[in-house]
Amino acid sequence: MDSLITQPIVQYGFLGLSAVLLGIVVWLIKRLLRVLEGNTRIIAASTEASKEQTRMIADLLRLSRSLHDKIISRPCIALKED
């Protein structure tokens, strides 16, 4: 007799707990997706910054080589070998 009364209570309690846990899992997945979206934006911005820096370094290297060639072409600075 006692199990007939407590059995539905236990089943409904388990059902309620399962619903709460399912809600928590869904909430965590939504939060994870927002975090991943934010990470994706940050990685994209970082990649773009790296590409811009690479372009700037290449320009500076070209400018440095050009300046080196101009300085070496001056007769008073050019190194003479004996």
C-alpha positions as CSV (number, residue, x, y, z in Angstrom):
1,M,0.0,0.0,0.0
2,D,2.8,2.4,0.9
3,S,4.5,1.9,-2.5
4,L,1.4,2.6,-4.4
5,I,1.3,6.1,-2.9
6,T,5.0,6.9,-3.1
7,Q,5.6,5.5,-6.5
8,P,3.8,8.3,-8.5
9,I,5.4,10.9,-6.2
10,V,8.8,9.5,-7.0
11,Q,8.1,9.3,-10.7
12,Y,6.8,12.9,-10.9
13,G,9.7,14.1,-8.9
14,F,12.1,12.4,-11.3
15,L,10.2,13.8,-14.2
16,G,10.5,17.3,-12.7
17,L,14.2,16.9,-12.0
18,S,14.7,15.7,-15.5
19,A,12.9,18.7,-16.9
20,V,15.0,21.1,-14.8
21,L,18.2,19.4,-15.9
22,L,17.2,19.5,-19.5
23,G,16.5,23.2,-19.2
24,I,19.9,23.7,-17.6
25,V,21.6,21.8,-20.5
26,V,19.7,23.9,-23.1
27,W,20.7,27.1,-21.3
28,L,24.4,26.0,-21.2
29,I,24.4,25.1,-24.9
30,K,23.0,28.6,-25.8
31,R,25.6,30.2,-23.6
32,L,28.3,28.1,-25.1
33,L,27.2,29.1,-28.6
34,R,27.3,32.8,-27.7
35,V,30.8,32.4,-26.3
36,L,32.0,30.6,-29.4
37,E,30.5,33.4,-31.6
38,G,32.4,35.9,-29.6
39,N,35.6,33.9,-29.9
40,T,35.1,33.7,-33.6
41,R,34.8,37.5,-33.9
42,I,37.9,38.0,-31.8
43,I,39.9,35.4,-33.8
44,A,38.8,37.1,-37.1
45,A,39.9,40.5,-35.8
46,S,43.2,39.1,-34.6
47,T,43.8,37.5,-38.0
48,E,43.0,40.7,-39.8
49,A,45.4,42.6,-37.5
50,S,48.2,40.1,-38.2
51,K,47.6,40.4,-42.0
52,E,47.8,44.2,-41.7
53,Q,51.0,44.0,-39.6
54,T,52.5,41.6,-42.2
55,R,51.7,44.1,-45.0
56,M,53.2,47.0,-43.0
57,I,56.4,45.0,-42.2
58,A,56.7,44.2,-45.9
59,D,56.4,47.9,-46.9
60,L,58.9,48.9,-44.2
61,L,61.3,46.2,-45.5
62,R,61.0,47.5,-49.0
63,L,61.5,51.1,-47.9
64,S,64.6,50.0,-45.8
65,R,66.1,48.2,-48.8
66,S,65.5,51.2,-51.0
67,L,67.1,53.5,-48.5
68,H,70.0,51.1,-48.2
69,D,70.5,51.0,-52.0
70,K,70.4,54.9,-52.2
71,I,72.9,55.3,-49.3
72,I,75.3,52.7,-50.8
73,S,75.1,54.4,-54.3
74,R,76.7,57.6,-52.9
75,P,80.4,57.7,-53.7
76,C,81.3,59.1,-50.3
77,I,79.6,56.3,-48.4
78,A,80.2,53.3,-50.7
79,L,82.7,50.8,-49.4
80,K,85.7,50.4,-51.6
81,E,87.6,47.2,-51.8
82,D,91.4,47.3,-52.4
